[in-house]
Amino acid sequence: MTTGVERLFDELGHFKRFQACLYFAAIFQAISCGIHYLASVFLVETPKFLCNPPLNITDVLYKNLSFTSLADIWTHYKTGDGPVVVRTSQGDQWELSPCLKALRLDAINFQYEFFGNKSVESCGAFVYDHSEVEQSIVTDWDLVCEREWLAKLTQPTFMLGVLIGALMFGDAADRIGRRPVLMATSLCQFIFGVTVAFTGNYYLFVVMRFLLATVSSGYLVVVFVYVTEFTGIKVRTWTSMHVHAAFAVGIMVVALVGYLVRVWWIYQIILTLSTSPFLLYCWKFPETPFYLMAKGRYKEAQELLDTMAYINGLPPTLKVSDLQDGCDRTPLKDNKQAMEVEKRLSMLDMFGSLKMAGRSATCWAIWFIGSLGYYVFSLGSVNLGGNQYINLFLAGAVEVPSYLIGCFAMDRFGRKKTCAPALLLGGVACMLIIVVPQDVEVLAIVLSMTGKFAIAIAFGLIYLYTCELYPTIIRSLAVGSGSMMCRVGSVVAPFCVYLADIWIYLPQLIVGILAFIIGILTMFLPETLGEPLTSTLEEAEALGSKPNTKNTEVNALEMNQSIKA
């Protein structure tokens, strides 16, 4: 029989009616995190554009095509493939490019080629192709040419907010509880999400998106802990990994709404309202039993146990005192000594030996490539050619089976034998893009989605794998430092996506090469399937090198505390 707080799942069920209702209600709001993380794909979309033309245009030339209106050329115009030539009613001839325009001097015949003198000017304003993008922040605030960097800065600043939010609200959830943080971040997501739509200038837009990122990240970090503390160890792998599946649903919602709504502020409002029903019932969420017991709030814990028993159709016979077995039994002196030992530990202990240093470096690399690959494939899916809305939808859709297969494989074949092949598959798929002819867009999309599918498997299981690779005394530190590398990857990802301006498949190639190398390194990690959690650095270092004969029971409470980092 399991002892401690974990016993409640043996008594009240690992995933019965109460936990199921709470789980699906909590991860419903996680959909909004996927929405806001990827919303910038269409918020900052840049349509075709040219310098603002002179008034009274009578004729338009592009290559060997002639038109009477500038609006007619957009279906034929390709950025960077020559200027558009216009003639006014006064006879002036202008060459219009995206960032420059030139007045032809002493032009006689109206033809596309001109070898005479020109008077070049910078653009005072711009004209945009509104057939695909009716209105985005780029068209509203002219974030093109010398102001293009401002548009490209929006996603990195958002990801910086993600990093800060994870640090802030992860700590706050340990101090004041999971429930208050979930409620506060959900409410702020709604407020900031709507406010973003009514910002009147670029700088306020970036600030509000930054704040939105902090609360979205905060919710995603805390809901992961929340659902793991309400589900038993028999289903915890599945429930924790499928929080990511809710995030993937958010990506699909972005693709759908982006296809239907082409005005950015309406698009932003609809995305925010899509998960607003969560606010109607989140105040009914209980605090987790682990947190209540850890803080000594035994009366509330007993009420929660009785409620769980009632809703799960079981008699309310479980008492708080039953959950205290095995807890709080250690003499105070020993607790103080343990705390003193833990305080002396630092990140350097993860690199205390050559074997542990290699293990830590590889784990960090997996965290980094998991996040980098995830966001490169998601954000960059719209650059692959074909229909950008279908591409983004597929980028979210391939995640759902990846988590199902990942959960099955990691419990059947092992953590290492799932993670390493997934990274190698992702790497090979991405590198094969090199040999794909540029006009065969479907094959490039298939390879990119295969890469996203494989990277998602590795990204989903690294949380649990890291917990099992390190001993109790530095487990939280290991997961926390890995999470930091994950955030670094998410900040770097937008800059990697912008390399598509050099070559459309360059971001996928970079991710593929890194994933393949890290996949090879992962093969040198020890297997942890079926192994008990280690308690000391010596036991952890011995993983994979000799049988661990210590009869240690897996402490699921330690696992939860580690994941909270």
N, C-alpha and C positions, 0 to 999 in steps of 0.2 A: 504494500500500500504506500502510495506517495505521501510524503509528509510535508508540513508547511502549507503555504497558501495554495500550492498546486493541488492539494487534496480536494479542493472544492470542485474541480473538474471531474474527478473520479466519482464524487457524490452527486453532482448536479448536471453532469454531462459536459462533454468537450465542445460540442457545437449543436446545442438543442435550440428550441424555439426562441428563447430569450437572446442567446448569443447571435443567432442568425438574423433576427430583426435588427439588433444593434449594429451588427457588422455591415449589413447592406445599407443601413441608414447612414453610417459613418463614411463608408467609401463613396456614397453618392456625391458628397461634397468634394471628394478627391478628384472627381471629374472636372471640377472648376479649376483645379491646379493645372491639369493638362491643357485646359482651355487657355488660361492666361499665359502659361509658359510659351505656347506656340501661336498665340493670337497675332504676334508681330509679323508673321509670315505675310499676312494680307493688310495689316495696318500700315506697314512701311513699304508696300509694293510700289515699284516704280514702273509706270507705263512708258510707252514710246513717247518721246517729246522732241520738240525743236524750238529754236529761238522764236520769240514772238514775231510774226511777220508784219510787214507794213499794211496799211489800210488799202482798201479798194483793189484787191487782187483780182485779176481777170484770167490769168493763165498759170498753170502749174506743170512743171516737168520733173519726172523722176526716172532716170535711165532713159528708156525708149518709150515711156508711158506719158501721156498728157492728160490733164484734168482741168476742170474749171474751178474747183474748190480744194482747199488744203485738206479738208476732212475726208476727201475721197482717196487720199494716198496711203492711209495708215495700214490697210490690208497688204500693201505691196512694199511698204518701207521697212528696211532693216537697219538698225542702228549701226553706225560705223561703215556702212556700205555706200558712201557717197552722199553729197548734199541734195537737198530739194531746191529747185530753181523756181522762182515765182516772178511774175511781171505785174506791175500795177497799171492802173488806168492812165497814169502819167507817162508810162513807158519805162520806168525804172525797173532794173532787173536785180534781184537779190538771190544769193545762195544761202540757204538756211541749213545750219548744222545744229546738233544738240547744244553746244555751248558757245558757238560763234556764228555771226552772220556777216556776209560780205556784199557790198554794193559794187556791181560791175561798172567800171568807168568806160564811157564811150562805146557801149555795147550797141550793135546795130541789129544783127539777126538774133532771134530768140531761139537758142538751141542749148542742149545740155552741156556740151563742152565749150569752155571759154579759156583763151590763153592770154587775154589782155590784163590790164591792171585792175586791181580791186582795192576797195577801202574796207578793211576788216574792223568790225566792232564787237564788243562783248554784248551778251544778252541782257537787256533790262528786265525782260519777263519771258515767259515760256508758254507754249501751246502744247497740250497733252492729248494723247489718244484716249478717249473716254469709252471706247467700245468694250474694253475688258475691265478697266478700273474707272468707275465713275468718279470716285473721290477717295483719296487716301491722304495721310498726313504729308506725303511727298508733294502731291498736287496742291494741297492747301497752303503749304508754307515754302514751296519751291526748294525742296531739299535735293537739288541736283547740282551738277558741275562742282563749283568750289564749295558748295554747301552739302555735297553728297556725304561727306564724312559724318555729318550730324545724323543723317538717317541711319548710317551703319553703326552709330554709337548706341542706338536705342536698345538693342538686344544685349550687348555686353553690360550695360548699366543695369538692365533687368537681372541678368545673371549674378551681378555683384550683390544686388538686393537679395537674391536667393541664398547666397553665401551668408550674408549677415543675418537673415531671418532664421536660418537653421541654427546659428549659434545662439541668437537671442531667445527664441521660443523653446528650443530644446532645454536650455537651462531653466527657463521660466516654468516649464511643465514639471520639472523636478521639484521646484520650490513651492508653487502655488497649486499644482494639480493639473491633470490632463483636461478635465472638463472645462475649467475657466478659459484655458488657452484655446481649446477647440471653438468655444462660443465666441471669444473675442476675435480670433482670426477669421472666422466665418463672417461675422458682422462687418469687419473691416474689409474683407474681400468684396463684399457687396457695395460698401460705401465708396471705396477707392475705384472699384471697377466702373461704377456709374460716373464718378467724377472724372475719370480719364476721358470719357466721351465728351465732356463739356469744357475741357481745357482750351483756352483761346490762343495759346502760343506753344511753341516747341518745348521751351524750357520747363514750363509747368507740366506739360505732358510727360516729360522724362522723369520729373520728380514724383508725380503721381504713380507712374508705372513702377518706379523704384520702390515706393511704399507698398504697392500691390504685390510686388515680388516678395518682399519680406514677410507679409502675412500669408501669402500662398505657400511659401516654403515652410513657414512655421506650422501651418496646418498639416502639410504633407509629412513632416517629420514626426509630429505628435500623434497623428492618426495611426501611423505605423505602430507606435508603441501601444496606443489605445486598444487596437484590435488584437494585438498579441497578448495583452493582459486580460482579455475577456474570452480567449479561446484556449482550449486545452492543447497539450503537447502533441496529441495524435493528429491534429489538423493544423497546427500552427505554421508549418512550412507552407501549406496551401493558402491559408488565409493571409499571411504576411506578403507572399509573392503576388497575390491577386489584388493587392492595393495598387500595384503597378498597372494591372489590367484596367482599373478604373481611370487611371491617368491616360491610358491609350484610348479609351472611349472619348475622353476630352479632346484628343487630337482629331478623332473622326468628326466630332461635333464642329470643330473649327473648320474643317474642310467643307462640311455641309452648309454651314451658315455663310462661309466665305463665298461659296458658289451662288447662294440665293440672294445675298445682300452685298452690293458693291459700293456702298457708302460707309466709310470707316466708322463714323460715330454711331450710326444705327447698328452696324455690325457689332461694335463694342457693347452697346446696351443689351442687345439680344443675347450675346454670349454671357454677360453677367447675370441676366435674369433667368437663364436656363437652369441654374442650380439654386435659385433663390428660395424655392420651397423648403430647403433645408433649414432656413431660419425659423420656420414655423414650428419645428419640433426639436431642434437641437437643445433647447433649454430643458428638455425632459431627460437628456442623457445623464446617467449616473456616473459618479467617479469610479475608477477601477478598484477592484478589491485589493490589488497589490499596493496601490498608493495609500488606501485607507488603512491597511494594516501597518504599513511602514511608518505612517504618521501617528499611529496610536488612536485613530478615530474608530474605535471598536463598535460604538453604538450604530454609526452609519453603516459600518461593514455588516453588522448583523441584519439591519433592515434590507441591505442589498441582497444578502444571502437568502432571506425569506422571500423577497420578490422574485429572485431567479428561480427558486424552488417552485413557487406558485405558478409562474408562467410556463415553466418546463413540465408542469403536471406532476411534481414530486412533493412528498411531505416535507415540511420545513423543519427537519430534524438536525441539520448541520448547524453547529454553533461556532462562534468566533474562537472560543477556547480550543476547539478541535484543530483549527488552523495554526495555532501557536505551538503545536507539537514540533519539536526540532528547531524552533525559533526562540530567540531570546533566552536560551538555556546556557549560553556561554558565559563564564564568569566575566565580570566587568574588567578585571585586569587583563584577561586575554583579549577582549575587544579592543582595549586601548593599545595593546602591543600590536595587534593586527593593523590598527589605524596608523600607528607610527611607521610600520614597515611599508604600508601602501603609500604614505606621504613621501617616502624616500624614493619611490619609483618614478621614472620619467621616460620620455620617449627613447632615450638612449638605451634603455633596457631591452627595447625591441631589436637592437643591433648589438647585443652583448656578446654574441659569438658569430663566427662566419656563417654557420648554418642559419641562425635566426636573422642575421642581416640579409642574407639572400632571400629568405622567406618573406621578410617585411618589404623588401624592395619589389618583389614580384607581386605581392598583394596590393601595394600602392599602385603598381603599374596596371593591374586589373581594374582597380577602382577608377583610375584615370581614363583608360581606354574605354571602359564601359560607359562612362558619362560622355566623353568626347564623341565616341561613335554614335551613341544614342541621339545626341542633339545634332550632330552633323547629318545623319540620315534623315532626321525629322525636318530640320530647318532647310536642308538642301534638297529635299525631295521635289520642291517646286522648280528647281533648275535643271531637272533631268530631261526635259523635253516632253512632248505629249501634253496631256491635260493636267495642269498643276493641281487641280482640286482632287482628281482621282489619285494622283501620286501621293498627296498628303493623306488622303483617306486610307490608302493601302499601307502607308508607313505606320499608321495607328493599328490597322486591322491585323497586320502580321504579328503584332505583339501578343495578342490574345492566345493563339495556339503555341507561341513560344514559351509562355509561362506554364501552360498545361504540360507540354512536353518536357520542359525543364524540371518541373516538380516530379514528374514520373521518373525521369532519367536519374536525377540526383539521389532518389531513394532506391532505385533499382541497380544502377551501375556505380554510383559514387559521385562525390563532389568533383574530384579531379578529373575523372573520366567523362564528366559532363562539361565542365568549364573549358578544359584544354581543347577538345574537338570543336566546341562552339566557336572559340576564338580563331582556331585554324580555318574552319569553314568560312567564317566572316572575312578573314584575311584573303583567302583564295578567291572568294566571290568578288571582292572589291578589286583585287589586282587583275582579274580577268577582264575588267572594264577597259583596260588598255587596248586589248585586241578587238574590241567591238567597233565596227565601222560607225561613224558618227551619224549616219542616216538610219541606222537600225536602233531606234529609240526604245522599242519594246524590250529587246534583250538587255540593254543597259539598265532599264527599270527593274527587270526581273532579278538581275545580279545585285542591284542596290538593295532591293527588298530582302533578298536572301541574306545579305550582310546585316541588315537591320534585325532580321529574325534571329540570327546567330548571336549578335552582340547583346540582344535583349535577354537571351538565356543566361549568358555570363553575368550580365549586369544584375539580373534578378537573384542569382544564387550567391553572389559574393558577400552579401550581408551575413548569411548563415555560415558560409565557409570561413570567413574571418573569425567569427565567434569560436569556431571549433579548432582553429589553428593556434590559438593563444590561451595561456593559462588564466585563471581567475584574477590574479593580481594585476595583470595588465590588459585584460580583455576589453574593458571599456576604452582604455587608451588606444588599443589597436583599431577598434571599430571607429572611434572618433577621428583618429588620424587618417584612416582610410576614407572616411566621409569628407574630410577636408580635401583630399586629393580628388575626390569625386566632384566637389564644387569647383576646384581649379579647372578640371576638364570642361565643366559647363561654361565657365567664363571664357576659356580658350576657343570653344566650339564655334561661336559666331564669327570670329576672325578667320578660322579655318574655312568656313562656308564661303567667305568673301573671296577666297582663292579661286573660286569658280570663274571669276572675271578673267583670270589668266588662262585656265583651261577648265571646261565644264565638269570634268570628272576628277580634277586634282584633289578636292577634299576627300572623296571616297578612296582614292589611291593612297593618300597619306594614312587614313584610318586603316586601310587594308594591310599596309606594310607593318604598322605598329601592332595591329591585332595578331598578325602571323608570328611576329617575333615574341610577343608576350605569351601567345599560345604555346610556343615551344618551351618558354621558361616555366609555364604553369605545370608542365609535365614533370618537373623536378620537385613539386610540392608534395607533401605526404597526403595520403588518403585519410579522411576522417569519418567516413561512413561506418557506423557501428561502434565507434570509439567513444569512451566516456570523456566528458569535459575534463581537461587537465587543471591542476591546481597550482603547480609550480613551474618555473622556467625549465627545470631539468626534465620534468615529465613532457612538457610541450616540445622540447628539443628532441626528445626520444621518439616522437611520433614518426611512424614510417620506417624507423630503423630497427626497432625490436618490439615484440609484443608487449602491450601495456597490461600487466597482470593485476594491476591494482583494482580491486572491486569497488569502483566508485560509481555511485548512482548519479545519473544525469540530473543536474540541478537546473530546472527550467526557469526558476526565478533569477538565477545568475544570467541566464541567456537573455531574459527581458531587460535586465539592468544594463547588459552590454550593448544591446541593440539601441538603447535610448541615446547613446552617444551619437 
